[in-house]
């Protein structure tokens, strides 16, 4: 059985590049919505640090996420964002817990 993958990427925008990043992310978010296997996408800005942006995507399977990561759009977006970011991008991946048990 294929499990959904939730991928979170954390980006820090370089000073004075906020509008450029917003422009890039709006374009990418619009384009990615038609990508096969994408369940959802959400872009968030840290309330306490407006230069910190989090993008959360949920994929139907590992295969769908891998296909996105290897796509021309993903690769061109990475290159486009490299020049406006202040730090290396951080990534984390999650899966839903199989049981309905609340973990403490």
LOSE-469682 format. One line per 2 residues: number of its first residue (from 0); their letters; for each residue x, y, z of N, C-alpha, C. Coordinates in nm, 2 decimals. Layout:
NUM) a) X:Y:Z:X:Y:Z:X:Y:Z  ...
//
This chain:
0) xx) 0.08:-0.12:0.00:0.00:0.00:0.00:0.09:0.12:0.00  0.05:0.22:-0.08:0.13:0.34:-0.10:0.08:0.44:0.01
2) xx) 0.18:0.50:0.08:0.14:0.60:0.18:0.17:0.74:0.13  0.09:0.83:0.18:0.10:0.97:0.14:0.23:1.03:0.21
4) xx) 0.30:1.12:0.15:0.42:1.18:0.20:0.39:1.33:0.21  0.42:1.38:0.33:0.41:1.53:0.35:0.55:1.58:0.36
6) xx) 0.58:1.68:0.27:0.71:1.74:0.27:0.71:1.88:0.31  0.79:1.92:0.40:0.80:2.06:0.44:0.93:2.11:0.41
8) xx) 0.93:2.23:0.34:1.06:2.30:0.31:1.06:2.43:0.37  1.17:2.46:0.43:1.19:2.59:0.51:1.29:2.67:0.43
10) xx) 1.25:2.80:0.40:1.34:2.89:0.33:1.35:3.02:0.40  1.47:3.08:0.40:1.49:3.21:0.46:1.52:3.30:0.34
12) xx) 1.44:3.40:0.33:1.45:3.50:0.22:1.56:3.60:0.26  1.65:3.63:0.16:1.75:3.74:0.18:1.68:3.87:0.19
14) xx) 1.74:3.96:0.27:1.68:4.10:0.29:1.66:4.16:0.15  1.55:4.23:0.14:1.51:4.31:0.02:1.47:4.22:-0.10
16) xx) 1.45:4.09:-0.07:1.41:4.00:-0.18:1.27:3.94:-0.16  1.20:3.99:-0.06:1.06:3.94:-0.03:0.97:3.94:-0.15
18) xx) 0.96:4.05:-0.22:0.87:4.06:-0.33:0.91:3.96:-0.44  1.04:3.94:-0.47:1.08:3.85:-0.57:1.04:3.71:-0.53
20) xx) 1.06:3.67:-0.41:1.03:3.54:-0.36:0.88:3.52:-0.37  0.80:3.62:-0.33:0.65:3.60:-0.34:0.61:3.58:-0.48
22) xx) 0.67:3.65:-0.58:0.64:3.64:-0.72:0.67:3.50:-0.77  0.79:3.45:-0.73:0.83:3.32:-0.77:0.74:3.21:-0.72
24) xx) 0.71:3.22:-0.59:0.63:3.12:-0.52:0.49:3.12:-0.57  0.43:3.23:-0.60:0.29:3.24:-0.66:0.29:3.17:-0.79
26) xx) 0.39:3.19:-0.87:0.40:3.13:-1.01:0.41:2.98:-0.99  0.50:2.93:-0.91:0.52:2.79:-0.89:0.40:2.72:-0.83
28) xx) 0.34:2.79:-0.73:0.22:2.73:-0.67:0.11:2.71:-0.77  0.09:2.81:-0.86:-0.01:2.80:-0.96:0.03:2.68:-1.06
30) xx) 0.15:2.67:-1.10:0.19:2.57:-1.19:0.19:2.43:-1.13  0.23:2.41:-1.00:0.24:2.28:-0.94:0.10:2.22:-0.91
32) xx) 0.00:2.30:-0.90:-0.14:2.25:-0.87:-0.18:2.15:-0.96  -0.14:2.15:-1.09:-0.18:2.05:-1.18:-0.09:1.92:-1.19
34) xx) 0.01:1.92:-1.10:0.10:1.81:-1.10:0.03:1.68:-1.05  0.05:1.57:-1.12:-0.01:1.44:-1.08:0.04:1.40:-0.95
36) xx) -0.05:1.36:-0.86:-0.01:1.31:-0.73:0.00:1.41:-0.62  -0.01:1.54:-0.65:-0.01:1.64:-0.55:-0.15:1.65:-0.48
38) xx) -0.15:1.63:-0.35:-0.28:1.63:-0.28:-0.31:1.77:-0.23  -0.21:1.84:-0.18:-0.23:1.98:-0.14:-0.09:2.05:-0.13
40) xx) -0.10:2.18:-0.13:0.02:2.27:-0.11:-0.03:2.39:-0.03  0.06:2.43:0.05:0.03:2.55:0.14:0.16:2.62:0.16
42) xx) 0.16:2.75:0.14:0.28:2.84:0.17:0.25:2.92:0.29  0.34:2.92:0.39:0.32:2.99:0.52:0.44:3.08:0.54
44) xx) 0.41:3.19:0.61:0.52:3.28:0.65:0.52:3.29:0.81  0.64:3.28:0.87:0.65:3.28:1.01:0.60:3.41:1.06
46) xx) 0.51:3.41:1.16:0.46:3.53:1.22:0.57:3.62:1.29  0.66:3.55:1.35:0.77:3.62:1.42:0.89:3.65:1.34
48) xx) 0.90:3.59:1.22:1.02:3.61:1.14:0.97:3.61:0.99  0.93:3.73:0.94:0.88:3.73:0.80:0.97:3.69:0.69
50) xx) 1.09:3.67:0.72:1.19:3.62:0.62:1.19:3.46:0.61  1.12:3.40:0.70:1.11:3.25:0.71:0.98:3.21:0.65
52) xx) 1.00:3.13:0.54:0.88:3.08:0.46:0.88:2.92:0.47  0.76:2.87:0.49:0.75:2.72:0.49:0.65:2.68:0.38
54) xx) 0.69:2.58:0.31:0.60:2.53:0.20:0.57:2.39:0.24  0.44:2.35:0.25:0.40:2.22:0.29:0.33:2.16:0.17
56) xx) 0.38:2.05:0.12:0.31:1.98:0.01:0.28:1.84:0.06  0.17:1.78:0.01:0.13:1.64:0.04:0.12:1.57:-0.09
58) xx) 0.18:1.45:-0.09:0.19:1.38:-0.22:0.12:1.24:-0.20  0.05:1.19:-0.30:-0.02:1.07:-0.29:0.07:0.95:-0.26
60) xx) 0.20:0.96:-0.31:0.29:0.85:-0.28:0.44:0.90:-0.30  0.53:0.82:-0.26:0.67:0.85:-0.27:0.71:0.87:-0.42
62) xx) 0.65:0.78:-0.51:0.67:0.79:-0.65:0.63:0.93:-0.71  0.52:0.98:-0.66:0.47:1.11:-0.71:0.56:1.22:-0.67
64) xx) 0.61:1.21:-0.54:0.70:1.31:-0.49:0.83:1.31:-0.57  0.88:1.19:-0.59:1.01:1.17:-0.67:1.00:1.23:-0.81
66) xx) 0.88:1.20:-0.87:0.86:1.25:-1.01:0.86:1.40:-1.01  0.80:1.47:-0.91:0.81:1.61:-0.89:0.95:1.66:-0.87
68) xx) 1.02:1.60:-0.78:1.16:1.64:-0.75:1.25:1.63:-0.88  1.22:1.54:-0.97:1.30:1.52:-1.09:1.25:1.61:-1.21
70) xx) 1.14:1.67:-1.19:1.08:1.75:-1.30:1.16:1.87:-1.33  1.14:1.92:-1.46:1.21:2.04:-1.50:1.16:2.16:-1.42
72) xx) 1.03:2.16:-1.39:0.97:2.28:-1.32:1.04:2.28:-1.18  1.05:2.17:-1.11:1.11:2.17:-0.98:1.26:2.22:-0.98
74) xx) 1.33:2.16:-1.08:1.47:2.20:-1.09:1.49:2.35:-1.13  1.41:2.40:-1.22:1.42:2.54:-1.25:1.38:2.63:-1.14
76) xx) 1.28:2.59:-1.06:1.24:2.67:-0.94:1.35:2.67:-0.84  1.42:2.56:-0.81:1.53:2.56:-0.72:1.64:2.66:-0.76
78) xx) 1.67:2.66:-0.89:1.77:2.75:-0.94:1.73:2.90:-0.93  1.60:2.92:-0.96:1.55:3.06:-0.95:1.55:3.11:-0.80
80) xx) 1.52:3.02:-0.71:1.51:3.06:-0.57:1.65:3.08:-0.51  1.75:3.01:-0.56:1.89:3.01:-0.50:1.94:3.15:-0.48
82) xx) 1.91:3.24:-0.58:1.96:3.37:-0.58:1.89:3.47:-0.48  1.77:3.43:-0.43:1.70:3.52:-0.34:1.69:3.47:-0.20
84) xx) 1.76:3.35:-0.17:1.75:3.30:-0.04:1.88:3.33:0.04  1.86:3.34:0.17:1.97:3.38:0.26:2.04:3.26:0.32
86) xx) 1.98:3.14:0.32:2.04:3.02:0.38:2.00:2.90:0.29  2.07:2.79:0.32:2.03:2.66:0.25:1.89:2.62:0.29
88) xx) 1.82:2.57:0.20:1.68:2.52:0.22:1.69:2.39:0.31  1.60:2.39:0.41:1.58:2.27:0.49:1.46:2.19:0.45
90) xx) 1.47:2.06:0.45:1.36:1.98:0.41:1.33:1.87:0.52  1.20:1.85:0.55:1.16:1.74:0.64:1.05:1.67:0.57
92) xx) 1.04:1.54:0.59:0.93:1.46:0.54:0.86:1.38:0.65  0.73:1.37:0.63:0.64:1.30:0.73:0.55:1.21:0.66
94) xx) 0.50:1.11:0.74:0.39:1.02:0.69:0.29:1.02:0.81  0.17:0.99:0.77:0.07:0.97:0.88:0.09:0.85:0.96
96) xx) 0.07:0.85:1.08:0.09:0.74:1.17:-0.02:0.64:1.13  0.01:0.51:1.13:-0.08:0.41:1.09:-0.19:0.38:1.19
98) xx) -0.17:0.41:1.31:-0.27:0.38:1.42:-0.34:0.52:1.45  -0.46:0.51:1.50:-0.53:0.62:1.54:-0.51:0.65:1.69
100) xx) -0.39:0.61:1.74:-0.35:0.63:1.88:-0.28:0.76:1.89  -0.32:0.84:1.99:-0.25:0.97:2.02:-0.12:0.94:2.08
102) xx) -0.01:0.99:2.02:0.12:0.97:2.08:0.16:1.08:2.16  0.21:1.05:2.28:0.26:1.16:2.37:0.41:1.18:2.36
//
